[in-house]
């Protein structure tokens, strides 16, 4: 786990949209469920609605989805077109399980997707999809949803598989 700057410094960097902190931490906004780069040009939330993460992976597992404005999952804010297609597919159906066959149907080699996500995000594409599903499931459980319904709705075949 990364050592982050102190909260006061991260709040200052986020509120001032300081690009020098991009890659050092990510900011999750509790009210919207979105995580951003510190330099995101979007309207800034109240400090009590902000949570800080060392990596995009931590933010995803925290139940947040990437901002469409600052694109924190993309290198320099721009991913290749084939990655854009994968991310759009995951965004359109975040609870769907993406298999290698699904990737091949989209014209993407599963090994290429795995290597790209490992290099740029520190996790495989399957781990990215799983983190989106799990993060969303945990968010629903925190909001009081029934465990059985959440597990089945998010592509898990049993409670033991979900746990």
C-alpha positions, 0 to 999 in steps of 0.5 A: 500500500502506498504512503499518501501525503497527509489529508490536509495536503491532499485536500489542498491539492484536490481543491486547487486542481494541482496536476503535480499530484496526479498519480500520487493519489486519487480522490473518491467523491462519496456523493457521486460514487466517482473517483478522479485525478487531483487535477480534475476540472469538475466542480469540487465537493465538500471536504467531508464527502471526499475520500483519498486512495493511493491507486485506482485499484483501491478506488475501484474496490472502494465502490467508485467508478472512473470520472468521465471528465478526467479519465483516471484509468487512462494514461495521460487521459487518453487510452487506445480506441480498443480500451475505450470500447472495453471500458464502455462495455463494462460501464454499460453492464458493470455486473456482467462477467466478461470472458475471453470469448466476449473479448474475442467477439469484440476483436480484442486479444485477451492477452493484450487486454491483460498486459495493457491493464497490468502495465497501466493500472496494476491489475488485469482486465478481469481483475478490473471487471471483478473490482467494479462488480465487487465495489458496486456490490459492497456499496449496495450492501452498505446501503442495506441491500440483501446479501443474497440478492446482491451476490446473485445480481452481480454475477456470483453463482453462490454466496460462498463464491461472493464471500 
